[in-house]
Each structure stands twice: as structure tokens, then as C-alpha cells.
Amino acid sequence: MAAQEKVIPTIIVHGGAGNMHKHEQVLAEYLKGIKIAVKAGYQALCGDTGSALNAVEAAVSSMEDFHIFNTGRGSNLTVDGEIEMDGFIMEGKEFRTGAVTCVQHITNPVQLARMVMEKTDHICLAGPGANKFAKLMGVPEVSTESLTVEKRRQMLEEFKTFLPAVKKEYKKETNVDRLSLDDHDTVGAVAIDVDGNIACATSTGGITAKLEGRVGDSPMIGCGGYCDDNYGGISTTGHGEAIARVTLARNVIFYMEQGLSAQAAAEKGLHYMENKIQSQGGVIVLDRYGEVGKYWTTEGMPWAYMRKGELHYGLFEGDEFVEKIDDINT
């Protein structure tokens, strides 16, 4: 993109793809959380100091702080009842990236991931090493109890082993009536600023009843997210092992390199994963002009995007609610 070209600042966020029980109160909480997050990201995107990196960090941090999402203060539990989180952030100009995996006792993995990107020579820190780095950076330590909500404890009781949890969340042949919107994994954001800089971020508490030390797609570059200022950016959600096997994020960007729109690339990438390894998920995508793509092969995915002061959001296929936001603090 030529240096003089300006883009309409745009941010899109998701709250995780999965099967869901249509309980009005739960759905309302998801939409509330997703709208708060996209507003937080948009506020960090616009203005003299706005940037795509600040926007995705702010949006994902908001979801990490909101109890309804499976990350930060709403994280799923491991088979041993512990919390291990993953976070990832990337910018598309120089491909700088930072990630943490299996990190414990912090609230915002995405913020620590950005510290890895900006304050170390590494791209990912894991487990105790990530926590040691967090302490070095002055990140407050919090208890597992403060990150645990009762619904996650109940889900651990229901999902006794890793494989049934995967089958329940991401396979069409399962009984979706037993599932709720709480059964999602990753949250994420993609943004493009006025100068055409693209960034993406992803954060997760992982899947219910995962084994200790399990690493999914979220902290892996090209799997949980990817961006290239010349083409676009993406954040993925779904069964982490499946997403990693097909490098879903990089695959979708590859389709955009071949000339597909953000929407067409999103659809092709997810259909490839479903046809190849019979697994489902969702993606949010922005191209280098700020055009939006969003698609999922599960029952639903909370999503929202903002541009030109308009907030678009939805959850199920066919949803496209629009609100005019005159005051970003509304």
C-alpha cells in the first residue's frame, strides 16, 4: 500500500466459535461483552496516538477481564482443576510477534505476550518461564480462584476427559442441546489503522479438561493468528489441535494472497479444515483496505466490528445488528 494512502480504521473481534444453547440471558451477556470489547479496541485505534497494536491489545484485554469469555477471568479448567492460559499478538509490517503459553496467575495473557514481543528477543515464553518473566515485568500475580467462575467448575465435571470435550464443542453429530455458549475457547481481534498497519491478537483458557501443559493453536504464529500488511490479518477460534494441523490462519492469508476477498478466504479456509480433518471453527479477517470477513462452521460465534463510528455485531448466521456510536464511551 502506498505511503500516502489512508485507510478507514477498522477493528473486528470475536468471542469464540462453538455450539450453543440459546439461553437469552447468556446470549445477552456475550453480546454485551463483545460490544464492550470492540468499543475499547476502537477507542485505542482512533486518535493521534491510536494504532492497530494498541487496538487489538485493548479489545482482547477487555474480554480477558469479562467473566463470560474463556480467557483471563473466565478461563476453562485443566483436568486437574488448574488454569493455564495462552496469549498471542502480532503486527503485519515487520512480522513482530509475541506469545505466552501455559501461563498462570495473571489476568491478561495478551498484555504479557506484547511484552515478550517488545522487551525480549524471543517470540514465545512457556509455563514457569512465562510467569517468571511476568514477575520481572511487574505484572500483578493473582490466585487461581480469582480467575475461576462457577460455570467452568461445572463444565469440568461434565467434560471428564479431553476427547469428549472436543467432540461436544466442535463436532456436528453431537447433542448441541447439552451445550451452552460458555463452551467456547479462543477470543481474538484484528485491526487496521489509518496508516494501513495491521495487527491481530488471540487469547484463550484452552479447552475444558485439557492435560497439564497442553498447547493449542492460539500462541502459534500462523495458527491462532497471522497478519501481513500487504494482504490482511486474521484471528481464529475452534479446536486448537485441528487449527494447528492445517495452519488455518496462514492458510486464509495465503488465499488472500491469491486474490480472494477476506470473506471468500475465510470461508475457503474453514471448509478446507472441515473437509480435510472433519473439524469446525471460526475466523475473523480484515484485508489491507479494512474490508471485513467473518465466518464459522459451528452453530454460532459472537462477533463485532467498528468503523466510521458504526458498531456491527451478531452471533448466529444472518445476524447483522448495527448501532451508530456518537460517543465511544456510550
C-alpha positions in Angstrom: 0.0 0.0 0.0 1.4 3.4 -0.9 2.5 5.5 2.0 0.1 8.3 1.1 -2.9 6.1 1.0 -5.1 6.2 4.1 -7.4 3.5 5.4 -10.6 3.8 7.4 -9.6 2.5 10.8 -11.5 -0.8 11.5 -11.5 -3.4 14.2 -13.2 -6.7 14.4 -13.4 -9.0 17.4 -14.8 -12.5 18.2 -15.8 -14.3 21.4 -15.2 -17.9 20.2 -17.0 -20.3 17.9 -18.9 -23.2 19.1 -22.3 -24.9 19.6 -24.6 -23.0 21.9 -27.7 -23.2 23.9 -30.0 -20.3 23.1 -30.5 -19.0 26.6 -31.4 -15.4 26.4 -29.6 -14.2 29.5 -26.3 -15.9 28.4 -26.6 -14.6 24.8 -27.2 -11.1 26.1 -24.0 -11.4 28.3 -22.0 -12.4 25.3 -23.2 -9.6 23.2 -22.7 -7.1 26.0 -19.1 -8.3 26.4 -18.3 -8.3 22.7 -19.6 -4.8 22.3 -17.6 -3.5 25.2 -14.5 -5.1 23.8 -14.9 -3.7 20.3 -15.5 -0.2 21.7 -12.4 -0.5 23.8 -10.4 -1.5 20.8 -11.9 1.2 18.6 -11.1 3.9 21.1 -7.4 2.7 21.1 -7.4 2.6 17.3 -8.5 6.2 16.7 -7.0 9.5 17.6 -3.5 10.9 17.3 -1.9 8.0 19.4 -4.1 5.3 18.0 -2.6 2.2 16.5 -3.7 -1.3 15.4 -1.5 -2.9 18.0 -3.0 -0.9 20.8 -6.4 -1.6 19.5 -6.2 -5.4 19.5 -4.5 -5.4 22.9 -7.2 -3.3 24.4 -10.0 -5.3 22.8 -8.6 -8.7 23.9 -7.7 -7.4 27.4 -11.4 -6.3 27.7 -12.5 -9.8 27.0 -9.9 -11.3 29.4 -11.4 -9.1 32.1 -15.0 -10.1 31.3 -16.1 -13.2 33.1 -18.2 -14.7 30.3 -15.3 -15.4 28.0 -13.0 -18.3 28.2 -9.8 -16.4 28.9 -8.4 -14.4 31.8 -11.1 -14.2 34.5 -13.3 -16.8 32.8 -10.8 -19.4 31.8 -11.6 -23.1 31.4 -10.0 -25.6 33.9 -7.5 -28.3 33.2 -8.2 -31.9 34.1 -6.5 -31.1 37.5 -8.7 -28.0 38.1 -5.9 -25.5 37.3 -5.9 -22.6 34.9 -3.3 -22.4 32.1 -3.7 -19.6 29.5 -2.3 -18.8 26.1 -1.9 -15.3 24.5 -0.6 -14.1 21.2 -0.1 -10.8 19.4 1.4 -9.8 16.0 1.9 -6.9 13.7 2.0 -7.1 10.0 4.7 -4.7 8.9 7.8 -6.4 10.2 6.1 -9.6 11.4 7.0 -8.9 15.0 5.1 -11.3 17.3 4.9 -12.3 21.0 3.2 -15.2 22.7 2.9 -16.9 26.1 1.6 -20.4 26.7 0.6 -22.3 29.8 0.9 -19.1 31.8 -0.8 -19.0 35.2 -1.8 -16.5 37.9 -2.1 -13.4 35.6 -5.3 -11.7 34.3 -4.2 -10.6 30.8 -2.1 -13.0 28.8 -2.3 -10.8 25.7 -0.5 -8.0 27.6 2.3 -10.3 28.6 2.5 -11.5 25.0 3.1 -8.0 23.9 5.8 -7.6 26.5 7.5 -10.7 25.1 7.4 -9.1 21.6 8.7 -5.7 22.7 11.0 -6.5 25.6 12.7 -9.8 24.6 14.4 -11.3 21.6 12.0 -14.2 21.7 8.6 -14.9 20.2 7.1 -17.2 22.9 7.7 -18.0 26.6 6.1 -21.0 28.3 4.8 -22.1 31.7 7.1 -21.2 34.7 9.3 -19.2 32.3 6.4 -17.0 31.2 5.4 -16.5 34.9 9.0 -15.6 35.8 9.0 -13.1 33.0 5.7 -11.7 34.2 7.1 -11.1 37.7 10.2 -9.4 36.2 7.9 -7.1 34.2 5.9 -6.2 37.4 2.7 -8.0 36.3 0.5 -8.5 39.3 0.1 -12.1 40.4 -3.5 -13.3 41.1 -4.8 -16.5 42.5 -6.4 -19.3 40.5 -9.6 -18.8 42.5 -9.9 -15.2 41.3 -9.8 -16.4 37.7 -12.3 -19.2 38.2 -16.0 -18.9 37.7 -18.5 -21.5 38.8 -19.7 -22.4 35.3 -16.2 -23.5 34.5 -16.2 -25.9 37.5 -19.4 -27.3 36.3 -18.1 -27.8 32.8 -15.1 -29.7 34.2 -17.4 -32.1 36.0 -19.3 -32.6 32.7 -16.3 -33.0 30.5 -14.3 -35.6 32.3 -11.8 -36.2 29.5 -10.2 -34.1 26.7 -11.7 -36.0 23.7 -15.3 -35.8 24.8 -14.9 -32.1 25.3 -13.6 -31.7 21.8 -16.4 -33.8 20.3 -19.1 -31.9 22.2 -17.8 -28.5 21.2 -16.7 -28.9 17.6 -18.4 -32.0 16.0 -21.8 -31.6 14.3 -23.0 -35.0 15.3 -23.1 -34.2 19.0 -26.1 -33.3 21.1 -25.9 -29.5 21.0 -28.8 -29.1 23.4 -26.4 -30.0 26.2 -24.0 -27.3 25.3 -24.1 -23.6 26.2 -22.4 -20.5 24.8 -19.9 -21.0 27.7 -18.3 -23.8 25.8 -16.2 -21.6 23.5 -12.4 -21.4 23.5 -10.5 -18.5 22.0 -11.2 -14.8 21.8 -9.5 -12.5 19.3 -9.2 -9.2 17.5 -7.9 -7.9 14.2 -7.4 -4.2 13.5 -6.1 -1.9 10.8 -5.2 1.7 11.5 -5.3 4.8 9.3 -1.8 4.2 8.0 -2.6 0.6 6.9 -0.8 -1.1 9.8 -2.5 -4.4 10.6 -2.4 -6.3 14.0 -4.0 -9.3 15.4 -4.3 -10.8 18.9 -5.7 -14.0 20.4 -6.2 -15.3 23.9 -7.6 -18.4 25.5 -8.0 -20.5 28.6 -7.9 -23.6 26.4 -10.4 -26.4 26.3 -12.1 -27.9 29.3 -10.3 -30.9 30.9 -7.1 -30.4 28.9 -4.0 -32.1 30.2 -1.4 -30.1 32.1 1.0 -28.4 29.7 -1.3 -28.7 26.6 -0.6 -26.1 24.0 -3.3 -25.3 21.4 -3.2 -23.1 18.3 -3.6 -19.7 19.9 0.1 -18.9 20.7 1.4 -20.5 17.4 2.1 -18.0 14.7 0.1 -18.9 11.6 -2.4 -20.9 13.5 -4.2 -18.8 16.1 -3.5 -15.6 14.2 -1.4 -14.0 11.5 -1.1 -10.7 9.7 0.7 -9.2 6.8 0.2 -5.5 5.9 0.3 -6.4 2.2 -2.8 -8.6 2.5 -4.6 -8.7 5.8 -5.0 -10.1 9.3 -6.9 -12.9 11.0 -7.7 -14.4 14.4 -9.0 -18.0 14.6 -11.2 -20.0 17.0 -12.1 -23.6 17.3 -10.4 -26.9 18.2 -6.8 -25.9 18.7 -5.2 -29.1 17.5 -7.2 -29.1 14.3 -6.4 -25.4 13.6 -2.7 -26.1 14.2 -2.7 -29.1 11.9 -3.9 -27.0 8.9 -2.2 -23.8 10.0 -5.6 -22.1 9.5 -4.6 -18.5 9.9 -1.7 -18.6 7.5 -3.8 -20.6 5.1 -6.5 -18.0 5.0 -3.9 -15.2 4.4 -2.5 -17.4 1.6 -5.9 -17.4 -0.1 -6.0 -13.7 0.1 -2.5 -13.5 -1.5 -4.1 -15.5 -4.4 -6.7 -12.8 -4.8 -9.7 -13.9 -2.7 -11.6 -11.4 -0.7 -11.5 -11.5 3.1 -14.9 -13.2 3.2 -14.1 -15.7 0.5 -10.8 -16.6 2.0 -12.4 -17.1 5.5 -15.0 -19.5 4.0 -12.5 -21.4 1.9 -10.1 -21.9 4.9 -12.7 -23.2 7.2 -14.2 -25.5 4.6 -10.7 -26.9 3.9 -10.3 -27.7 7.6 -13.7 -29.3 7.8 -13.3 -31.4 4.6 -9.7 -32.4 5.4 -9.9 -33.3 9.1 -13.6 -33.0 9.9 -13.3 -30.2 12.5 -15.0 -26.9 12.8 -14.2 -23.4 14.0 -14.5 -19.7 13.1 -12.4 -16.8 11.9 -12.5 -13.0 11.7 -10.5 -11.3 8.9 -9.6 -7.9 7.7 -8.0 -7.2 4.3 -5.5 -4.4 3.7 -8.3 -2.0 2.8 -10.2 -2.7 6.0 -12.9 -4.9 4.4 -14.3 -7.4 6.8 -14.6 -11.2 6.6 -16.2 -13.4 9.3 -17.3 -17.0 9.1 -17.8 -20.0 11.2 -18.8 -23.6 10.7 -20.1 -24.1 14.2 -23.6 -23.1 15.4 -22.6 -19.6 16.2 -19.8 -17.1 17.0 -20.2 -13.8 18.8 -18.5 -11.1 16.7 -18.5 -7.3 16.3 -16.7 -4.7 14.3 -16.5 -1.0 14.2 -15.6 1.5 11.5 -16.7 5.1 10.9 -18.5 5.2 14.2 -20.8 2.3 13.4 -20.9 -0.8 15.5 -21.9 -4.0 13.7 -22.5 -7.2 15.7 -24.1 -10.6 15.7 -24.0 -14.2 16.9 -25.9 -16.5 14.6 -25.9 -16.9 10.8 -27.7 -14.0 9.2 -27.2 -11.6 12.2 -26.1 -8.1 11.3 -27.2 -5.6 14.0 -26.0 -2.0 13.6 -25.7 0.8 16.1 -24.5 4.3 15.5 -22.0 5.3 18.2 -21.7 9.0 18.5 -19.8 8.8 21.8 -17.3 5.9 22.1 -17.8 5.9 25.8 -21.5 5.1 25.4 
